[in-house]
Amino acid sequence: MASKPVPADRSPAPVLDLPARFAWVGEQIGCVLPGGRALFTTRRGGVSAAPYDTLNLGLLTADDPAAVSANRDRLAALTGIARERTLQGMQVHGTVVRRVAQLSGEPQEMVEADGQATALGGVAAIVLTADCLPIALIAEEAVAIVHAGWRGLAGGVVAEGVRALRELGAREVHAAIGPGAGACCYETGPEVHAAFASYGPDARRGDNADLKLVARRQLQRAGAREIADVGICTLCAPRGLLFSHRRDGATTGRQAGVVWRDSGRTWPS
């Protein structure tokens, strides 16, 4: 008799050493940079059932909406920022980064955007991923986050995110790259390699593309002072740690990258 699959949240907790600037916040990954904080969620610590087990934050997945809402409440508890003060767009693999200067108090309209930027305190900006890169951009004056797949990187979403911060008054920009498809696993076609040919041979490993290298180079060109990369690949990380569209197929959940201006609040214990 075949054994039943074990939900990801009940499997032994993966033990991964994190690089400088990153730390485990319970079962999520935190990063503190001058001016703000970023949180990169895993698939652990939520209530969704398989195949979305357990911290699925994707509102547009086929998961039980009540479970996703409960997971969103858990995320709000981790950040200390109410859900109605969280900025999110309809991600289309584009380059639009929405600048938000004020909140109306009304429910926010979901507009097409692959990044959010704000100088408001007590407001979080979020992108959802399942292999694309979540990139947090943090300055003393403002914060932003972008959703960067290969199309977004090729189109310039990273530079647009930094530009948005500059428009909001940012001077020194620091960046944190969260979990995403790594060069170890991200096999692509010739159109992707052609898009990044100008980055030279370092941007590919055989048929695989190195999106993180491309992102780092683009951040450097945009003038980021510091670039921290968590160095985790969504495809080959322990299976119970992260969602991966490439590995698991279309029926999978979404993790989040979230950023907000630092209020001095410590991570929850």
C-alpha positions in Angstrom: 0.0 0.0 0.0 1.4 3.3 -1.1 2.1 5.8 1.7 0.2 9.0 1.8 2.1 12.2 0.8 3.3 14.2 3.8 2.1 17.8 3.8 5.1 20.1 3.5 4.4 21.8 6.8 4.6 18.4 8.7 8.0 17.4 7.2 11.2 18.0 9.2 12.0 21.7 9.1 14.8 22.3 6.5 18.0 23.6 8.0 19.8 26.0 5.7 22.5 28.5 6.7 21.7 31.9 5.5 24.2 34.5 4.3 25.0 37.8 6.0 22.0 40.2 6.2 19.5 37.4 6.2 18.1 35.5 9.2 15.4 33.0 10.0 12.3 34.7 11.4 10.5 31.6 12.6 10.0 29.7 9.3 10.4 32.7 7.1 13.4 34.6 5.9 14.1 38.2 7.1 16.5 40.8 6.0 17.2 44.1 7.6 18.9 46.9 5.6 19.4 50.6 6.3 16.0 52.1 6.2 13.8 49.1 6.1 13.0 45.4 6.4 12.2 42.7 3.9 10.5 39.3 4.5 10.7 36.4 2.1 8.1 33.9 3.0 8.5 30.1 2.6 5.6 27.6 2.1 5.7 26.7 5.8 3.6 28.0 8.7 0.2 28.3 7.0 -3.1 26.5 6.9 -3.6 25.6 3.2 -4.0 21.9 2.2 -2.0 20.1 -0.4 -1.0 20.9 -3.1 -0.9 24.5 -1.7 0.4 23.4 1.7 0.7 25.5 3.7 1.5 29.2 3.5 0.1 29.9 0.1 -0.5 33.6 -0.4 -1.7 33.5 -4.0 -5.2 35.0 -4.1 -5.6 33.9 -7.8 -4.6 30.3 -7.2 -7.3 27.6 -7.0 -6.7 27.2 -3.2 -9.5 27.7 -0.7 -10.0 31.5 -0.5 -10.6 31.2 3.3 -7.2 29.5 3.7 -5.4 32.1 1.6 -7.1 34.8 3.7 -6.0 33.2 6.9 -2.4 32.9 5.5 -2.5 36.6 4.6 -3.5 37.4 8.2 -0.5 35.4 9.4 1.7 37.5 7.1 0.3 40.7 8.5 1.1 39.5 12.0 4.7 38.9 10.9 5.1 42.3 9.4 3.0 44.2 12.0 1.2 45.9 9.1 -2.5 45.6 8.5 -3.6 43.9 5.3 -5.4 47.0 4.1 -2.1 48.9 4.2 -0.4 46.4 1.9 0.4 47.4 -1.7 0.0 44.8 -4.4 -0.4 44.8 -8.2 -1.6 42.4 -10.9 1.7 40.9 -12.0 2.1 40.6 -15.8 5.9 40.1 -16.2 6.2 43.7 -17.2 8.2 46.7 -16.0 5.6 49.0 -14.4 6.5 50.0 -10.8 3.6 51.8 -9.1 4.5 54.8 -7.0 2.2 55.2 -4.0 2.3 58.6 -2.2 -0.9 58.2 -0.2 -3.6 55.7 0.8 -7.2 56.7 0.4 -8.6 54.4 3.0 -10.7 52.7 0.4 -10.1 49.2 -0.9 -7.2 49.4 -3.3 -7.8 48.7 -7.0 -5.6 45.9 -8.3 -3.8 47.5 -11.3 -1.2 45.9 -13.6 2.2 46.4 -12.0 5.2 44.2 -11.3 6.5 46.5 -8.5 5.4 48.8 -5.8 7.3 51.8 -4.3 6.4 54.0 -1.4 7.8 56.5 1.1 4.9 55.9 3.5 5.5 54.5 6.9 3.4 51.7 8.2 2.8 50.4 4.6 4.1 47.2 3.2 4.7 46.4 -0.5 4.4 42.8 -1.7 5.1 40.7 -4.8 4.2 37.0 -5.2 6.6 34.5 -6.8 7.1 30.8 -7.4 10.4 30.9 -9.3 10.8 34.6 -10.4 13.0 36.8 -8.2 11.5 39.0 -5.5 13.9 41.9 -5.2 13.5 44.3 -2.3 14.9 47.8 -2.7 15.4 49.7 0.5 16.6 53.3 1.4 16.3 55.5 4.4 13.7 57.6 2.5 11.6 54.9 0.8 11.2 51.2 -0.1 10.2 49.2 -3.2 9.9 45.6 -4.3 9.8 44.2 -7.8 8.8 40.9 -9.3 11.6 39.9 -11.7 11.3 37.0 -14.1 13.4 36.9 -17.3 11.0 39.1 -19.2 10.9 41.7 -16.5 14.7 41.6 -16.2 15.1 42.0 -19.9 12.6 44.8 -20.0 14.3 46.8 -17.2 12.1 46.3 -14.1 15.1 46.5 -11.8 16.2 49.9 -13.1 12.6 51.1 -13.0 12.3 50.0 -9.3 15.5 52.0 -8.4 14.2 54.9 -10.5 11.0 54.9 -8.5 12.9 55.1 -5.2 15.0 58.0 -6.5 11.8 59.8 -7.4 10.6 59.3 -3.9 13.8 60.9 -2.5 16.1 57.9 -2.0 19.8 58.5 -2.0 21.6 55.3 -1.0 19.7 52.2 -2.3 20.3 48.7 -0.8 18.9 45.6 -2.3 17.9 42.1 -1.2 17.3 39.3 -3.7 15.0 36.6 -2.3 14.6 32.9 -3.3 14.1 32.3 -7.0 15.2 30.0 -9.9 19.0 29.6 -9.8 21.5 29.0 -12.6 21.8 25.5 -11.2 18.3 24.6 -12.4 16.8 27.3 -14.7 17.0 25.7 -18.1 15.8 28.1 -20.9 15.4 28.4 -24.6 17.5 30.5 -27.0 15.2 33.6 -26.6 16.2 33.9 -23.0 19.9 33.6 -23.7 19.6 36.1 -26.5 18.0 38.6 -24.2 21.0 38.4 -21.9 23.8 37.9 -24.4 25.3 41.3 -23.5 26.1 39.9 -20.0 28.6 37.5 -21.5 29.2 33.8 -20.8 28.8 34.3 -17.0 25.0 34.7 -17.5 24.6 31.1 -18.6 25.6 27.6 -17.6 25.1 25.4 -20.6 21.3 25.7 -21.3 20.7 27.4 -17.9 20.3 31.1 -17.4 21.6 32.9 -14.3 18.8 35.4 -13.5 20.4 36.3 -10.2 23.7 37.4 -11.9 21.7 39.5 -14.3 19.8 41.1 -11.4 23.0 41.8 -9.5 24.5 43.4 -12.6 21.5 45.5 -13.2 21.4 46.6 -9.6 25.0 47.6 -9.8 24.4 49.6 -13.0 21.5 51.4 -11.3 23.7 52.5 -8.4 22.7 50.1 -5.6 25.3 50.5 -2.8 24.7 47.0 -1.3 23.3 43.9 -2.9 22.4 40.9 -0.6 21.4 37.6 -2.2 19.9 34.9 -0.1 21.3 32.3 -2.5 18.4 29.9 -2.4 17.0 28.3 -5.6 13.3 27.6 -5.6 13.7 24.5 -7.8 16.3 22.5 -5.8 15.7 23.8 -2.3 14.2 21.2 0.1 10.8 20.4 -1.4 8.9 21.4 1.7 10.5 24.8 1.9 9.4 26.8 -1.2 6.8 26.7 -4.0 8.1 26.3 -7.5 6.0 26.5 -10.7 8.8 24.9 -12.7 9.2 22.0 -10.4 5.6 21.4 -9.3 3.6 22.5 -12.3 0.8 25.0 -12.6 -1.0 23.7 -9.5 1.1 25.2 -6.8 1.1 28.1 -4.3 2.9 31.4 -4.2 5.3 32.8 -1.6 5.9 36.5 -1.1 8.5 39.1 -0.9 7.4 42.0 1.4 9.2 45.2 2.2 8.4 48.1 4.5 10.1 51.1 6.1 11.8 50.2 9.4 9.8 51.4 12.4 12.2 49.9 14.9 9.9 47.0 15.6 11.8 43.8 16.2 10.9 40.5 14.5 8.2 38.5 16.4 9.7 35.8 18.6 
